[in-house]
Amino acid sequence: MHTGSDLGQNLSLSALRKENEQLRDRNQLLESILNSVPAMLYCYDNNNKSITWCNAGLAETFGFTVTELTGMGMEFFQHIMHPDDFALAVVAQQSFIDNKSHFGGVARIRKKGEEEYRWLLGLEVPFTWDADGRVREIICAFLDLTHAIDTNAQISVALSEILRRQNENLLNKLTAREKDVLGLAVQGLNNKEIAHSLNLSRYTVETHRKNIRLKLKVRNTTELVAIARKIGYQ
């Protein structure tokens, strides 16, 4: 003979089973979406750059198994990134240590065992934080630009527009006097000549040029002139 208590327990057990089935179906759907999305997705620990999770797309693109990728640190990025672009991995790591809200850019990446590099666009954002509020894990999405061949005209316009806005942002960081100094430096004038032209002391010009390099994140005059021309100085 079943009591009311037995009936209630059976109903509760049935409800739990149904809820578990729904959760299982939902997890399977989400996993299917993450593995089918046309992007390479992964999370990594920002302290040691070790990968904590990735989708099948990342593993397939780079020629590693999901098991191999999980736990790999900087050696993974050394394997896949062009030597000239590898420094970006360190820059990204430091950016989030400095509490940057996102990090994005393009880099040359290749599959394990292949020689040819592809151009990938990546965007990273903080995902988890530790008890002290420091960024712990980062989630990243990579898109393969080498396969984006159906909208060549739009890609060209988009990249030009992005560069124009970036250059405007760089220019807006400079004061009016720094812009004057930069314009004359691009024309090939040295500090003494710039000081004479602007009626400034040579020390003041040197200070302006130091501040310009810091704001534009360049190390020397060659890099300064190169980025100034991209901004629009001739």
N, C-alpha and C positions, 0 to 999 in steps of 0.2 A: 504494500500500500504506500503510495507516494503522498507525502505531506506537502503543505504549502511551502515549507522551507526548501524541500527537495526541488519543487517546481521552480522556485526562485533561483536556486543555484544553477539549474539546467539552463534557464533563460539567460543568466549572467554568463555562463560558459559559452553558450551559443553566440551571444553578442560579442564576446572577446574573440572567438574564432573568426567571426565575420569581420571584425575590425582588423585582426591580424592579416587576413586575406586581402583586405583593401589596401593595407599598408604595403604588403608584399607586391601587389599589382602596381601600386604607385611607384615603389622603388624600382621595379623592373622597367617601368615606362621611363622614369627619369634617367636610369642607366642607359637605356636604349637611345634616348635623345642625346645624352652627353657623348656617347660613342659614335653617333651618326652626324652630329653637327659638323659643318664644313670648317672646322677650326681645330687647332691643337690647344688643348686646355690642360693646365697642370697647376698644382700648388707646391710651394717650396718653403722650407724653413729659412728665414732671412739671416739667421745667425751663421749657418754653415752652407747655405744654398742647396741643401739636400732636398730632393723631391719627395713629397709626402703623399701625393696622389696625382694621377694623370689619366686622361681618356685614351681610348684605343687609337685615336687619330694621331696623337703625339708619338706613341710607340711605333706605329706603322711608318710615319714620316721619317723618323730618325733611325730606324732599324734596330731598336732595342725592344726587348719584351717589357711588359708592364712591371714584372718582378725585378728585372735588371734595373729599370729606371728608379724604382722606389728606393730611396736611401742614397742614391748617387749625389755627390756634391759637385764641387767646381770642376771635377774631371769630366763630367757630362758636358758642360759648356765648352771646355777645352776641346772635346772630341768634335762637337758639331759646329762651333763658331769659327769664322775666318779670323786668323791671328790679329788682323788690324781692328776687328770689332770685338774681340774678347774683353777688352777693358770695359765695355758697356755693362757686362755682368757685375763687375765690381762697383761701377758708378750707380747702378740700380740698387745694389745692396746698401750702399752708403746713403742714397737718397731716402730710403725708408727708415734708416737709423736716424736721419735728420727730420723724420716725420713728414715727408712729402706725401701728398694725397694720391699721387699716381706717377707712373713713369712710362714713357712710350718712345718708340723709335723703330728704325729699320736696321736689319743686320743680315749679313750673309751667313747662311746655314747650309750644311750638307749632311746627307744621310751617311751612316756608318758604312765604310767600304767604298764610297763614291768619291770622285774627284771634283765634280761640278757643284758649285754653290748655287743656292736659290736665295732670292730676296724675300725676307719675311718681315711683316709688320707686327709688332708686339705691343701690347698694352698690359700694364700690371697695376694692381690696386691692393691695398692691405686687406687681409681676410680674417685673421685672428690676432689678438693682442694678449700679452702676458698680464700678470697681476699688477705690474707697475705701469701699465698703459703703453708699453713699448710694442711696436709691431713684431709679431712672431712669425706668422705665415703670410705669404703673398699668393694671390691667384693671378695667373697670367693666361692671356689668349694670344695665339699666333695665327696670322693669316698669311697664306702663301701668295705673294704678289705676282710671282712668275706665272701663275695659272689664271690671273685676272686679265684675260685677253679679249673678253667680249665687249669691253667698253674702253678701248684705248684712248679715244678722244676725251672722254670724261675723266679718265685717270690723269691725263696730261694737264687738263684744266684744274683739277682738284689739287694736284701737287703744287702747281704754280701758285694757286690761291693760298695754300697752307704756308708755303715759303714766304709769300708776300706778308701774311699776317705775322709770321714769326719775326721777319725783318723789322716790321713796324714796332713790334713789342721790344725788340732790342734797341731800336732807335729811341723809343720813349723812355728808356732807362737813363739816357744821357741828359745832362743839363745843357742849356743853350751854349755856354762857353765850351763845354766838352765837345759839342758838335762842331764848333768853330775849329778847335784844335784838331779834331779827327779829319775834317775836310782838308786842312792844310797838310796834315801828315800823309794823307793819301796822294797828294800832289807831289810828294817827295821832299818836302821841307824838313830840315832837322829842327831840333828843339830851339837852337839859337835863332834860326830864321823865323820860326813860328812866334817866338817871344817878341821879336822885333816887329813882325806884322801885326800882332794883336796888342802891342804895347804892354806886354807882361814881362815879369822876370823869368829867367830860364828855370828857376826852381819851381815857380808856379806851373809852368808848362809841363815840367817833369811830373809834378803831382797830378795834373790833369790826365796825362797819358797813363800813369799808373792806375788811376781810378777807371779810365776807359777800358783798360785791359781786364781789370777785375770784373767790371760790369758785363763786358762782352765775352768773358771767360776765354781769353786768348793769352798765349805765353810770350809772344814776341811780336816785333814789328811786321814780319812777313804774314803771320796769321791775322794781325790787326788789319792790314791793308786788304787781305783776301776777304775777310768778313765785311769790311766797310764797303767794298765794291758790291757785295751781295745785297747789302742794305740799300745801295743806290748811289754811293759816292763814286765819283769818277776822277 
